[in-house]
Amino acid sequence: MSSTRFLHLVPAETAAETLMGMAVRLPEEMIPLEEVCGRVLAKPVVLQECSVSPNEILDEDISSEEVVLEEGTILSARETGILAALGIDPVPVVRRPRIGVISTGNELVPPASKVMTGQIRDANSTLLISYLRDFGAVPVFYGIVPDVAEQLTETLRHAAEECDLVVISGGSSKDERDVTAGVIAKLGSVRIHGVSVAPGKPLIIGTAKDTPVIGLPGNPASVYMITQVFVTPMLRKMTGETAAERVVRAVLSMSFPSERGREDLVRVKFCPDGSVKPCLGKSGLLNTLVHSDGYLRVPAGVDGYEAGEEVEVHLW
């Protein structure tokens, strides 16, 4: 199967809106209080619904009808103390999203393998699985699949039947060996293939067996950036999580250019004086990712920023 050509490059906002439109809130489940840390509260906790006097455990100024914990709260040890004092056990939480992870590429081998000529270690699956676990999702790894349409079709079909979302790394560019878009189209539809953003231009958004599928670039650093920018908001909608992205303002310590016509995601690092500087280097370099504190979003209509300008820094 030859590769599916880019349909056309869409703005980053269009890609984000498409993904958010595909995200469906997951059902709730009841779990023991001792297991709720890191889970998302599915319903608000209202004091009047609990068998306890307000003055017994909380501030005496709190109304008996006040919402103590909001729906969408990520539960930590602090919240579990309140839940315990109010006698709420088990606790209604949102089911963890099951995310299928597939790595594609004839050249890929597992991280522990000895690398032979023409091979590279599969860093993407480890990165994605770790990222998803940090978020609170349940990653399901379906292995490394070669650039063979028939094998990828069967793997994707299996993943789509079992998961709430499937993420495929690699196989999203125009190279004739890259078959991901064609396989997604065979099992469902390709809604977007190509986004005006760097890194991440060959992003694929589609469905397979009615399950959302995201095709990520093969470069690990690009995978992390695109997952942070596009996948995480989708996961938040699926879980109802209300935690906001951490964004701060800082002054640039140096100027840097940007290409008009696309949105650039530029990794930055904080300086001792509180200013930020871009982590210069190729967008695919993992070391610039490791040594960065966050990133800037440079709009498509801007050709760069000047030293001294105040910018928004999206923290990791």
N, C-alpha and C positions, 0 to 999 in steps of 0.2 A: 504494500500500500504506500503510495507516495504521500508526502506531507500535505496538509491542508494549508493553503496560503493565508496570510493575514487577511482577515475580512476588511478591516481598516482600523487605524489607531484611534482609540477613543480617549477622551480626557480621564484623568484619574478620578474625578468626581463621578463620572458616569459608571466606572468600574465599581466604585464603592457603593453607589446607590443600587446597582444591580445585585451585588452580593447581599446587601441589607434586605432587599426585597425577597431574596431567596431564603433568608434565615427564618426558621420557624421556632417559636418558643417551645422548649421541651417540657414534658409533663413533670409533675411533682411526685415525690416519693417520701415515705416516712422512714426515718432512720433513727437509731438510738442517739441520745444526746452526746454520749461519749465519742461518737464518730463524726460529729458535724463540723469540726474545724476545717476551714478551707472550702466549705460548701456554701451555696447561695440560698438564702432564705426565700421560700416560695410564697409566703404570706406574711403580712404585717402582724406584729405582736401588739395587741391592744390590751392595756392594763385591766379594763373592766371585764374582759373575758377570762381573766385568770383568778384563781381562788386564793387571793392574797390581798391584804390591805396595802395601799400605796405607801403608808408610813413604815411598813414593816421592813422593807428592803431598799426602797428608793427615796428620793428627795420628797419631803413632805409637801412641797409646792406642786408636785406632779398631779395633774387631773386624773380622775379615775377612768376617763375615756381617752387618755392620751396614748398615742402610738409610741411604744417603747423602742421597737426595732422595725425599721422600714423593710418592705418587700424588696428583694434584690441586694440586701446586705450580705457581704462576704463574712461569714461567721469566723471569729477568732476566739481566743481564750476569754477576752473581755465579754463578748456576747454570750458565751456559754455560761458564764457566771450568772448573768441575768436570767437566762432560760432556766437554769437549775433552780434559782430562787423562786421563779414563778411557777415551777412544777411542770414545765413543758418538756415532756419526754414520752414518746418520740417526737421528733421535730420535722415539720414539713420543709423539704428542700427540693431544689430543681435537680432532676436527674442529670448526671454528668454526661456531656456530649461524647459519643463514640466517634473518633476521627480516624479514618483509614489512611495509612501512610504507605505510598508506593514509590520506590526509587526505580528509575529507568536508565538504561545505558549498557551497551555491550562491554564498555571499558571498566565498569564498576566491580569492585570486590569488597567484601566485608572489611571493617576497620582493622581487625586482627590479622588479616591475610598478608602474606609477603607479596609485595608489588612486583609484577613482571613487566617487561617492556610493553607499553601501550595500555597499561592498566592504571587506575587511580582508586584510592579508597573512597568508599561511600560515606562522606561526611554528612550529607543532607538528611538521611534518615535519623541519625543520632541527634542532629541539631533539632529537627522537627519534633521528634518524640520527647526530647527534653523540654522544649518550649511548651508543648501541649500539656505535659505533666505539670510544669510550673503554673500554667493557667488553671489547672484543675480538671482538664479533660481526660478522657481515657483513650490514649493512642493505641491503635491496632496496626502492627506492622505486617504488611503482606509480602515483604521481601524485595529483592532486587530482580527486576524483570528486564530481559534483553530487549533491544529495539526490534521486536517481532510482533506484528499486529495481533496475530492470533493469541499469543501468550498474554499480551497486555489486555486484550479483550476479556479473556476468561478471568484474569486477576481483578480487573476493574468491576466486572459483573458481580463477582463474589463479594468484593468490598462494598459495593453500592447496596447490596441486599442486606448487609449487616451493620452498616454505619449511618450516622446522621450527616456526615460530610466526608468526602474523600479528597486527599491532597496528593498530587503526583508531582514529584520533582524530576526535572529533566524532560527532554522531548517536547519542548514547547517552541523551539525556534523554527526557521524555515528549512533547515537541513533536511535532505531527502530521507535520511535515516530516522528522523523524528516523526513518530506516528501517533503521538498522544491525541492531537486534535481530531484526527480521523477516527480513532477508536471511541472517543467521547461522542462524536457525531453519530457513530453507528449504534451506540447504546442509548442515545438520547438526543441532545442538541448542544451545539456550541453557540453561546450567546455573544461572547467577546473573545477575540484572538488578537491581542495587541493593544497596549495601553501607552499613552504618551507620558511615560515616566521612566526615569533612569535612577538606579537600576530597576529592571523588571519589565522592560518593553514587551517581551513575548508572553506575558501573562495570558492564560486561558481561563475563561469562566464558562461553565456549562452544567449540564445535568446528565446523569446516567441512571436509568431505571428510576427516574424522579428524585434521585439523590443529588444534591449539589456537588459539583466537582471543580476543583481549582488546580490548574496546571501551572506549576512554578518553574522558573528558570533552573538550569542545572548548576549554577554557581552558588556555593554555600552562603556567601555573604549576601548575595541578592535574595536568596531564599529567606534569610532572616529578616531582611528589610521589608520584603513584600508581605511576609507573614505578620510582621508587626503592624504594618500600615493597613493592610486589607483584610487579613484573616481574623485578627483579634477583635475588631469591632463586630464582626459577624458572630463570633463566639459569645460576645457579651450579650447580643440580642437573643441568642439561642438560650442562654441561661438566665436572662433577666438581670444580669449583674449591673448595678448602678454606679460602680466605681468609675471615676473619671480618669482619663489619660492625664499623666503628670506633665504639665507644660509650664515652663518658666521663661522669663525674659532676660536676655543678657546682651552685652555689647560685643560686637565682633572685634577681635584684635588685629585682623588682617583682611584684605580684600581677596575676593576670588570670583572667577567668571562662571557663567552658567549659560547653557544653550537655550536660546529662545525657541518656543514652540513645543517644549516638553517641560514637565515638572521634574525638578532634580531633588533627590533625597540625599542630602549631604551630611555625612557623619562629622560630629564635632566633639571637641574635648575642652573641658574647662581649664583655664589657666589659674595660677595662684591668686591673681588679682580679681578673679570672678568673671573675667571676660571669657569668650570662647573662640577657638580657632578651628578651621576645618582640618580634618584628618586627610591630608592629600595623598593621593596614590590611586591605583586602578580600583574601580568600584568592586571588583571581585576579590580583593585582598582581605583575607580573614583577620590579619593582624590589625588593620585599620578599624575593624569592627570591635575587636577585643579591647583596643586602647581608646575607644570612644565612650562618651557618656550619654550620647543621644544623637539626634539628627535635626536638621533644618529642612523645611519644605520650601523650595524656591519655586514660585509660581511660573507657569509656562511663559508668561509675558514679560518676565524679568531676565535681564542678561547678566545677573550677578549682584553681589552686595559689596559695599565699600567698608573699609575699616572705620569703626566708630558708629556704624549703624546698629540700632537695637533690633534684635530678632527674637522669634519664638523658638525655644529649644524643647523638642519632644524627648523626654527622658526615657531611657530603656526601662 
